[in-house]
Amino acid sequence: MSKPNTMTALEKSKPEEGLWKVQAPVPEIGPDEVLIKINKTGICGTDIHIWNWDDWASATVPTPMITGHEFAGEIVEMGRNVEGLAIGQRCSGEGHIIGHESRQARAGKFHLDPGTRGIGVNIQGAFAQYLRLPAFNVVPLPDDVPDEIGAILDPLGNAVHTALSFDLLGEDVLITGAGPIGIMAAAVCKHAGARHVVITDINPDRLELSRHVVPNARTVNVATEDLNDVMHGLGLKEGFDVGLEMSGSQVALDQMVEALVMGGKIALLGIPPGKSPVDWSRIVFKAITIKGVYGREMFETWYKMIAMLQNGLDVSRVITHELPLGEFRSGFEAMKSGKSGKVVLDWRGL
């Protein structure tokens, strides 16, 4: 194909707050890689950390770095070894670039490879007109999954991986944290057959968005409402069967432990700041199982979530802002406000 020499990108150009729109070289692909023309991207919480240049970002992200890892686009160039894909094919992709030499990778547990690097964090990312990606990481998009949903499959995958950690059919589920991933996890739980799904937060805007996206889940503002009263109202005599911790709040985790049945199960996606005190004796005496969740299972999560989207799962209303790239600063401000759901940037027409 004929491609330009440079492209528009959003770059962390220097170690301070913000991102900058720059002209960058279009990536050259290797024999096992594809070049993807980006149509739409989602702004992630990780991107907010990088924008703010907090302690994690400054210790992790080299500069200059094109950020972003949530995307949908189409393949415009393929390396000579690539098979099973086609020019013009719509796709999203797994943003974790793995090695193939660790025990985990060789066993097919790709998401557990300790040598994983992240696009937009460790290697050049998707906030650009073109992205270079290993063909192994490409996830083709069916015609009935539009680009704006393709651009949020990465965080939806976090929600799906967390929610499907344990059996949900007929179970009662407590979700702490009504951010976009927590809200999408609630939708997944209801779709997968959970009986009662309760989602807690202290942010009224996010709880309102939860009701909009998942009207058949019960929202609880724990600053003004007693979770025990809610449990009683739902007829839960012993507690919730499954807990999904999405907030990174130690208080929320403590509340979850108390609200679970004996032998309950917790999937942890939220990341508490620093070290947090945990009452391990309470967890032991309640025989609670805890599973840490990172990223998505490659590629089982992708298969599951695309199948659910094609079978009636609707998370489209979690997207509250869709903006042209030129308004990217407004998109980041919306995310930082805590009042938005997912924010999608449109790269077409540049």
C-alpha positions, 0 to 999 in steps of 0.5 A: 500500500501507499502510506504517508511517512508521518502521522498524527499522534498523542505523545507523552513528549516530556516528563510532566503533566499532559499529552501533546499532539505531534507528527511522528513517523509511521511505524515500519512493520516486521514479517510477523506484524501488521499495520493498523489504521486507527479509527477510534480509541478509548481513554483508559484510567492508565492513560489518566495516570500517564497524563497526570504523570503520577509516581507510577507513570514517572517510574514506568513510562519512558518519554517520548511515548505514544500512549493509548491501548484501547482501539479499533481500526483496520489492517492496511499492511501485513508482514510476509509471514502473516496468515489468516488475516486480510488487508481491510479487515476490521480489528481490535487487538490485545495490548499486552505484548508477550514473550514466548519463552516463559513457562507460562507462555509455553503452557498457553497461559499467555496472560501470565507471561512475566515478560509482558510489555504494554502498548502505550506504556512500554512500547509505542501505542494506539493514540495515533493514526497507525499502530504496529502490532504483532499479528498474534495480538490481532482480534478481528471484529465481526460486522455487528460489533461497531468501532466504538465498541471495538475501541472499549473491548480492552476494558470490557475484557477486564470486566469479563475476565473478572466477572467470569472468574467464578460461576455466576449462574443463579448466584448473588454478586456484589460489585464494589466500584461503579467505574466503567469496568465495574458497570460493565462487569455488572452487565456481564453478570446479569447476562451470565445468569446471576440472580441479584447484582448489587453495585456500590460506590460513593459517587452519585454520578457513577451510580446514576450511570450504572442504573442507565447501563444496567437497569436490572442491577441494584445500586447502593450509595454506601455513604447514605445507604446501609448495605445490610439493609439492602441485603435484607431487602433482597432476601439474602440471609447469609450474604453474597456468593461472589464479590468483584472488587473494582474500586481499589478501596480498602474500605470497600474490600473490608465491607465485601469480606463482611458481606460474603457468605462462608466460602465466598469468592472474591475477584480483585481487579481494583488496585489499592494505593500503596500498602493496605492493612488486611484482616487476614484472620477474617478472610481465613475464618470465612474460608474466602477464596481471593483471585487477583485479576490482571488484564484479559485471558488471551484469548479466551476472554476475547472469544467470550466477550465477542460472543456475548456482544453478539448474543445480546450483551449491551454495554454501549451506554457506558460510552458517555462521550465520543469526540473528534481527536481535536477535542482530546483535552476535553475527553481527558478532562471528562475522564478526570472529572469522575462524572463520565463513563467511557470516552472515545476519540474518533481518528477518522478524517485526519 
